[in-house]
Amino acid sequence: MTSGASSLQCIAKEMTNEQIAAFLGIKENTVKTHRKNLYEKLEVHNAIAAVNKGRAMGYIT
């Protein structure tokens, strides 16, 4: 699983950027970059839409 996909799983669990960074062992700015890239790839503008689309595409179980 990529860091981006892991980040999406964490977003679905309503974790903050700080919590995601600690969980994945990366910096908070890296989480922000992953989030921005996920939104671009999924063609969404917020976390709720990203989670919904991620579920629809099978990235989130």
N, C-alpha and C positions, 0 to 999 in steps of 0.2 A: 504494500500500500504506500502510495506517495505521501509526502508531507502535506500536500494540498488536500488529498482525500482524507488524511487523518485530521487535518484542520476542520474539514467540513463535518466530520463525525462529531468533533468537539463543539462546533457551532450548534449542531443539532441538539447537543446536551446543554445548551445555553451557558457554556463556559465563557468567561471573559478572555480577552486577548492575553492578559497576564497569566491566567490559569492555563490556557492552551500552551503558552510558551514554557511554563514550568513542566507541564505534562509531557511535552515533546522534547524538552531539553534544548530549546532554541531561544533566541532573543525575541522580545515582544515586537520589535520592528520587522523581524522575519515573518511573524504571524500576520502582521498588517499587510505585508507584501503578498503572502499566500492568499489572504482574504481578497485583496484587490484583484489578483490574478484569477481566482476562482470566479469572482463576479463577472469578470470579462469573459472567461471561457464559457460560463453558463448563461451569459447574456442577461444578467439580472442586476439589480441596483441595491439590494438589501439582503440581510441574513435570512429573513423569512422566505423570500423568493428563492434564495440559494438552496435552502434546506428542502423546500417543496420540490424544486427541480431535481435536486440530487436524489431525493427519494424516488421520483418518477423515473429517473435514469438508472436506478439500481446502485448508486454509490453509497447510499445509506440504508442499512437494514433495519 
